[in-house]
Every structure is written in C-alpha cells, then in structure tokens.
Amino acid sequence: MTNNHIDYIEFKAPDLDAVKGFYSESFGWTFTDYGPTYTAFSDSGLFGGFELSEDPIVNGALAVLYHNDLDFIQNKIESAGGMIVKPIFSFPGGRRFHFTDPAGNELAVWSDK
C-alpha cells in the first residue's frame, strides 16, 4: 500500500447475488462477503467491492485512495478546496472518509491504521 495511490474501487449494486454471478461468470472474479450488504472482489487486476444500495446508480464507481494518516490527508484535502462529505468512520479492516473534489467528484481515502 502506497500513500496517495488509488488502492481500491467500489461500486453500488441493487442485487449482490446477481452482480457476483455476472462478474464471476464473465470474468472469473472471486468474491468475499462482508455481511449481507457488502462483497469484495479479487482476481480483477485491482481490488474492489460492491455495496448493496437501493439508491439510483448515477456514477456507480467510487475510487478509494490509501493513506496511513487519515487526519493529515483530510486536512490537506480541505486546505486544497475539497469538501468532506462523509466523516471518518470505521469498518472491518480499517477506517475511511469520503470527500468531493472541486469538480464535484466523490472519492474516499482509507487506512488500516
């Protein structure tokens, strides 16, 4: 894991079983479920996952960057004009937050620290 590199990509899906079947059958991806609302994929060239969501999918991809110091990088993002849209929260394996860039694109930063 390298600071400031895209480390993970996340998509939304209304039906996790259907999306897992599609990507498994089409591309040979493998999946690990983390509860009933999240599944991670591997064997795709980049790690990522699908979050169960009933929201309309407008831009279904969420690029997730890695940084070992979330407080530091959050301050840098805010100083550079980014807006925090989801404060730091914990999940199995780490913590993360979401932000939008000046163009309105939403990204996230995670850390295992």
N, CA and C atoms as a LAMMPS dump frame, in Angstrom:
ITEM: TIMESTEP
0
ITEM: NUMBER OF ATOMS
339
ITEM: BOX BOUNDS ff ff ff
-5.0000000000000000e+02 5.0000000000000000e+02
-5.0000000000000000e+02 5.0000000000000000e+02
-5.0000000000000000e+02 5.0000000000000000e+02
ITEM: ATOMS id mol type element x y z
1 1 1 N 0.848 -1.173 0
2 1 2 C 0 0 0
3 1 3 C 0.899 1.242 0
4 2 1 N 0.572 2.174 -0.845
5 2 2 C 1.359 3.383 -1.003
6 2 3 C 0.463 4.591 -0.795
7 3 1 N 0.925 5.544 0.023
8 3 2 C 0.153 6.765 0.243
9 3 3 C -0.168 7.448 -1.08
10 4 1 N -1.378 7.955 -1.174
11 4 2 C -1.855 8.773 -2.282
12 4 3 C -2.102 8.015 -3.581
13 5 1 N -2.008 6.691 -3.577
14 5 2 C -2.312 5.887 -4.76
15 5 3 C -3.735 5.358 -4.672
16 6 1 N -4.384 5.226 -5.839
17 6 2 C -5.686 4.569 -5.861
18 6 3 C -5.449 3.118 -5.476
19 7 1 N -6.167 2.665 -4.459
20 7 2 C -5.926 1.36 -3.882
21 7 3 C -7.109 0.416 -4.061
22 8 1 N -8.278 0.957 -4.385
23 8 2 C -9.499 0.16 -4.334
24 8 3 C -10.548 0.884 -5.158
25 9 1 N -11.466 0.149 -5.744
26 9 2 C -12.589 0.753 -6.467
27 9 3 C -13.868 0.119 -5.937
28 10 1 N -14.864 0.944 -5.727
29 10 2 C -16.102 0.452 -5.133
30 10 3 C -17.284 0.835 -6.019
31 11 1 N -18.195 -0.111 -6.175
32 11 2 C -19.4 0.086 -6.969
33 11 3 C -20.629 -0.151 -6.095
34 12 1 N -21.768 0.333 -6.545
35 12 2 C -23.042 0.072 -5.884
36 12 3 C -23.804 -0.953 -6.721
37 13 1 N -24.669 -1.703 -6.068
38 13 2 C -25.472 -2.697 -6.783
39 13 3 C -26.76 -2.952 -6.015
40 14 1 N -27.895 -3.073 -6.724
41 14 2 C -29.157 -3.365 -6.04
42 14 3 C -29.33 -4.847 -5.707
43 15 1 N -28.505 -5.728 -6.322
44 15 2 C -28.629 -7.168 -6.112
45 15 3 C -27.219 -7.761 -6.121
46 16 1 N -26.677 -8.048 -4.946
47 16 2 C -25.306 -8.541 -4.863
48 16 3 C -25.142 -9.923 -5.489
49 17 1 N -26.119 -10.799 -5.319
50 17 2 C -26.011 -12.13 -5.912
51 17 3 C -25.942 -12.045 -7.434
52 18 1 N -26.748 -11.193 -8.018
53 18 2 C -26.754 -11.057 -9.477
54 18 3 C -25.429 -10.491 -9.984
55 19 1 N -24.911 -9.479 -9.299
56 19 2 C -23.667 -8.859 -9.765
57 19 3 C -22.485 -9.81 -9.56
58 20 1 N -22.49 -10.571 -8.456
59 20 2 C -21.43 -11.558 -8.244
60 20 3 C -21.479 -12.636 -9.328
61 21 1 N -22.67 -13.12 -9.653
62 21 2 C -22.805 -14.118 -10.7
63 21 3 C -22.316 -13.614 -12.039
64 22 1 N -22.668 -12.375 -12.37
65 22 2 C -22.263 -11.79 -13.64
66 22 3 C -20.749 -11.711 -13.767
67 23 1 N -20.085 -11.098 -12.776
68 23 2 C -18.633 -10.902 -12.869
69 23 3 C -17.855 -12.206 -12.695
70 24 1 N -18.394 -13.117 -11.931
71 24 2 C -17.753 -14.421 -11.774
72 24 3 C -17.809 -15.205 -13.082
73 25 1 N -18.991 -15.245 -13.68
74 25 2 C -19.17 -15.994 -14.922
75 25 3 C -18.468 -15.325 -16.099
76 26 1 N -18.562 -13.995 -16.184
77 26 2 C -17.993 -13.276 -17.323
78 26 3 C -16.473 -13.182 -17.266
79 27 1 N -15.925 -12.879 -16.078
80 27 2 C -14.505 -12.552 -15.981
81 27 3 C -13.709 -13.421 -15.013
82 28 1 N -14.373 -14.32 -14.294
83 28 2 C -13.674 -15.191 -13.368
84 28 3 C -13.293 -14.551 -12.049
85 29 1 N -13.927 -13.424 -11.712
86 29 2 C -13.628 -12.769 -10.438
87 29 3 C -14.109 -13.644 -9.287
88 30 1 N -13.426 -13.547 -8.145
89 30 2 C -13.853 -14.238 -6.936
90 30 3 C -14.308 -13.206 -5.914
91 31 1 N -15.165 -13.63 -4.994
92 31 2 C -15.808 -12.704 -4.063
93 31 3 C -15.677 -13.176 -2.622
94 32 1 N -15.59 -12.203 -1.712
95 32 2 C -15.621 -12.442 -0.279
96 32 3 C -16.705 -11.551 0.304
97 33 1 N -17.692 -12.15 0.933
98 33 2 C -18.785 -11.377 1.534
99 33 3 C -18.383 -10.863 2.905
100 34 1 N -18.738 -9.615 3.179
101 34 2 C -18.551 -8.987 4.484
102 34 3 C -19.922 -8.553 4.977
103 35 1 N -20.681 -9.509 5.431
104 35 2 C -22.046 -9.235 5.856
105 35 3 C -22.985 -9.242 4.671
106 36 1 N -24.26 -8.909 4.923
107 36 2 C -25.278 -9.002 3.87
108 36 3 C -25.286 -7.823 2.896
109 37 1 N -24.514 -6.766 3.176
110 37 2 C -24.597 -5.567 2.327
111 37 3 C -23.296 -5.229 1.609
112 38 1 N -22.293 -6.122 1.671
113 38 2 C -21.018 -5.798 1.017
114 38 3 C -20.31 -7.066 0.57
115 39 1 N -19.754 -7.015 -0.634
116 39 2 C -18.913 -8.102 -1.127
117 39 3 C -17.696 -7.505 -1.814
118 40 1 N -16.54 -8.047 -1.518
119 40 2 C -15.291 -7.596 -2.133
120 40 3 C -14.919 -8.557 -3.262
121 41 1 N -14.262 -8.021 -4.296
122 41 2 C -13.831 -8.885 -5.389
123 41 3 C -12.315 -8.882 -5.52
124 42 1 N -11.821 -9.98 -6.095
125 42 2 C -10.401 -10.097 -6.397
126 42 3 C -10.265 -10.809 -7.738
127 43 1 N -9.041 -11.012 -8.172
128 43 2 C -8.75 -11.607 -9.485
129 43 3 C -9.215 -10.712 -10.629
130 44 1 N -9.206 -9.388 -10.383
131 44 2 C -9.681 -8.446 -11.392
132 44 3 C -8.596 -7.48 -11.851
133 45 1 N -7.404 -7.546 -11.272
134 45 2 C -6.339 -6.597 -11.589
135 45 3 C -6.268 -5.45 -10.6
136 46 1 N -7.35 -5.196 -9.875
137 46 2 C -7.428 -4.156 -8.847
138 46 3 C -8.463 -4.632 -7.838
139 47 1 N -8.179 -4.483 -6.564
140 47 2 C -9.147 -4.888 -5.552
141 47 3 C -10.313 -3.913 -5.522
142 48 1 N -11.484 -4.421 -5.19
143 48 2 C -12.656 -3.582 -5.122
144 48 3 C -13.81 -4.313 -4.479
145 49 1 N -14.975 -3.668 -4.522
146 49 2 C -16.138 -4.28 -3.919
147 49 3 C -17.43 -3.68 -4.427
148 50 1 N -18.524 -4.32 -4.038
149 50 2 C -19.867 -3.862 -4.349
150 50 3 C -20.619 -3.653 -3.046
151 51 1 N -21.255 -2.488 -2.918
152 51 2 C -22.091 -2.169 -1.763
153 51 3 C -23.548 -2.274 -2.183
154 52 1 N -24.332 -2.987 -1.393
155 52 2 C -25.762 -3.08 -1.661
156 52 3 C -26.389 -1.706 -1.499
157 53 1 N -27.152 -1.273 -2.494
158 53 2 C -27.773 0.045 -2.444
159 53 3 C -29.049 0.045 -3.264
160 54 1 N -30.077 0.652 -2.708
161 54 2 C -31.324 0.835 -3.447
162 54 3 C -31.382 2.205 -4.11
163 55 1 N -30.37 3.057 -3.858
164 55 2 C -30.317 4.371 -4.487
165 55 3 C -30.098 4.22 -5.99
166 56 1 N -30.641 5.128 -6.781
167 56 2 C -30.361 5.098 -8.218
168 56 3 C -28.853 5.224 -8.44
169 57 1 N -28.318 4.452 -9.355
170 57 2 C -26.886 4.49 -9.625
171 57 3 C -26.639 5.512 -10.724
172 58 1 N -26.038 6.646 -10.323
173 58 2 C -25.733 7.721 -11.26
174 58 3 C -24.287 7.584 -11.713
175 59 1 N -23.38 7.579 -10.78
176 59 2 C -21.966 7.332 -11.037
177 59 3 C -21.581 6.213 -10.087
178 60 1 N -21.658 4.985 -10.547
179 60 2 C -21.539 3.833 -9.675
180 60 3 C -20.164 3.524 -9.146
181 61 1 N -19.118 4.229 -9.581
182 61 2 C -17.765 3.902 -9.137
183 61 3 C -17.292 4.883 -8.072
184 62 1 N -16.633 4.346 -7.052
185 62 2 C -16.009 5.161 -6.018
186 62 3 C -14.548 4.765 -5.951
187 63 1 N -13.645 5.646 -6.38
188 63 2 C -12.207 5.394 -6.265
189 63 3 C -11.814 5.619 -4.813
190 64 1 N -11.048 4.675 -4.265
191 64 2 C -10.62 4.746 -2.875
192 64 3 C -9.099 4.789 -2.846
193 65 1 N -8.56 5.893 -2.316
194 65 2 C -7.125 6.053 -2.184
195 65 3 C -6.689 5.57 -0.811
196 66 1 N -5.406 5.268 -0.67
197 66 2 C -4.866 4.844 0.621
198 66 3 C -3.982 5.948 1.186
199 67 1 N -4.036 6.139 2.504
200 67 2 C -3.079 6.984 3.223
201 67 3 C -2.985 6.468 4.643
202 68 1 N -1.76 6.412 5.188
203 68 2 C -1.587 5.852 6.528
204 68 3 C -1.96 6.832 7.633
205 69 1 N -2.238 8.094 7.302
206 69 2 C -2.598 9.101 8.309
207 69 3 C -3.839 9.858 7.827
208 70 1 N -5.015 9.369 8.206
209 70 2 C -6.262 9.971 7.719
210 70 3 C -6.435 11.417 8.143
211 71 1 N -6.083 11.743 9.381
212 71 2 C -6.236 13.129 9.836
213 71 3 C -5.37 14.075 9.011
214 72 1 N -4.135 13.693 8.745
215 72 2 C -3.214 14.508 7.956
216 72 3 C -3.759 14.749 6.555
217 73 1 N -4.144 13.66 5.866
218 73 2 C -4.588 13.804 4.488
219 73 3 C -5.942 14.505 4.412
220 74 1 N -6.799 14.314 5.412
221 74 2 C -8.076 15.037 5.418
222 74 3 C -7.833 16.537 5.504
223 75 1 N -6.906 16.953 6.355
224 75 2 C -6.575 18.385 6.456
225 75 3 C -6.02 18.922 5.146
226 76 1 N -5.158 18.149 4.472
227 76 2 C -4.609 18.583 3.183
228 76 3 C -5.713 18.737 2.145
229 77 1 N -6.648 17.786 2.127
230 77 2 C -7.752 17.835 1.161
231 77 3 C -8.598 19.078 1.399
232 78 1 N -8.939 19.331 2.664
233 78 2 C -9.745 20.511 2.975
234 78 3 C -8.998 21.799 2.641
235 79 1 N -7.714 21.854 2.922
236 79 2 C -6.915 23.048 2.622
237 79 3 C -6.831 23.311 1.125
238 80 1 N -6.874 22.249 0.339
239 80 2 C -6.776 22.383 -1.108
240 80 3 C -8.122 22.661 -1.777
241 81 1 N -9.206 22.722 -0.993
242 81 2 C -10.513 23.043 -1.55
243 81 3 C -11.474 21.885 -1.64
244 82 1 N -11.092 20.719 -1.119
245 82 2 C -12.005 19.58 -1.1
246 82 3 C -13.01 19.715 0.029
247 83 1 N -14.13 19.007 -0.081
248 83 2 C -15.175 19.059 0.942
249 83 3 C -15.407 17.643 1.476
250 84 1 N -15.375 17.497 2.786
251 84 2 C -15.634 16.205 3.411
252 84 3 C -17.135 15.966 3.386
253 85 1 N -17.567 14.862 2.762
254 85 2 C -18.999 14.563 2.659
255 85 3 C -19.411 13.385 3.538
256 86 1 N -18.445 12.599 4.021
257 86 2 C -18.711 11.535 4.978
258 86 3 C -17.498 11.478 5.904
259 87 1 N -17.673 11.906 7.167
260 87 2 C -16.543 11.951 8.099
261 87 3 C -15.94 10.566 8.332
262 88 1 N -14.769 10.545 8.931
263 88 2 C -14.057 9.295 9.202
264 88 3 C -14.968 8.321 9.954
265 89 1 N -15.019 7.091 9.446
266 89 2 C -15.786 6.036 10.096
267 89 3 C -14.99 4.739 10.032
268 90 1 N -15.306 3.826 10.93
269 90 2 C -14.624 2.532 10.985
270 90 3 C -15.407 1.488 10.211
271 91 1 N -14.689 0.506 9.691
272 91 2 C -15.275 -0.653 9.026
273 91 3 C -14.336 -1.827 9.28
274 92 1 N -14.758 -3.058 9.034
275 92 2 C -13.856 -4.189 9.261
276 92 3 C -12.575 -4.033 8.433
277 93 1 N -11.449 -3.883 9.101
278 93 2 C -10.175 -3.75 8.405
279 93 3 C -9.59 -2.359 8.406
280 94 1 N -10.327 -1.355 8.883
281 94 2 C -9.752 -0.014 8.881
282 94 3 C -10.757 1.087 9.118
283 95 1 N -10.387 2.253 8.605
284 95 2 C -11.229 3.445 8.71
285 95 3 C -11.137 4.195 7.389
286 96 1 N -12.128 5.053 7.1
287 96 2 C -12.076 5.872 5.888
288 96 3 C -12.989 7.066 5.998
289 97 1 N -12.85 7.979 5.033
290 97 2 C -13.758 9.112 4.879
291 97 3 C -13.957 9.358 3.391
292 98 1 N -15.024 10.109 3.066
293 98 2 C -15.323 10.465 1.679
294 98 3 C -15.201 11.975 1.526
295 99 1 N -14.813 12.385 0.326
296 99 2 C -14.711 13.813 0.032
297 99 3 C -15.106 14.06 -1.414
298 100 1 N -15.42 15.311 -1.72
299 100 2 C -15.606 15.7 -3.112
300 100 3 C -14.492 16.662 -3.481
301 101 1 N -14.046 16.544 -4.735
302 101 2 C -13.041 17.466 -5.248
303 101 3 C -13.738 18.723 -5.751
304 102 1 N -13.008 19.748 -6.172
305 102 2 C -13.657 20.982 -6.629
306 102 3 C -14.601 20.799 -7.818
307 103 1 N -14.455 19.696 -8.566
308 103 2 C -15.353 19.441 -9.693
309 103 3 C -16.609 18.684 -9.277
310 104 1 N -16.661 18.249 -8.002
311 104 2 C -17.828 17.523 -7.516
312 104 3 C -17.698 16.012 -7.543
313 105 1 N -16.536 15.483 -7.939
314 105 2 C -16.319 14.038 -7.939
315 105 3 C -16.139 13.541 -6.514
316 106 1 N -16.82 12.459 -6.147
317 106 2 C -16.667 11.881 -4.815
318 106 3 C -15.625 10.771 -4.853
319 107 1 N -14.689 10.846 -3.927
320 107 2 C -13.68 9.814 -3.731
321 107 3 C -13.609 9.511 -2.248
322 108 1 N -12.83 8.5 -1.875
323 108 2 C -12.648 8.156 -0.479
324 108 3 C -11.167 7.914 -0.219
325 109 1 N -10.784 8.026 1.047
326 109 2 C -9.434 7.681 1.488
327 109 3 C -9.586 6.718 2.654
328 110 1 N -8.819 5.627 2.641
329 110 2 C -8.894 4.642 3.711
330 110 3 C -7.517 4.433 4.318
331 111 1 N -7.521 3.867 5.518
332 111 2 C -6.295 3.494 6.191
333 111 3 C -6.538 2.258 7.037
334 112 1 N -5.524 1.427 7.127
335 112 2 C -5.581 0.286 8.021
336 112 3 C -5.018 0.624 9.391
337 113 1 N -4.64 1.876 9.583
338 113 2 C -4.059 2.349 10.854
339 113 3 C -5.128 2.909 11.767
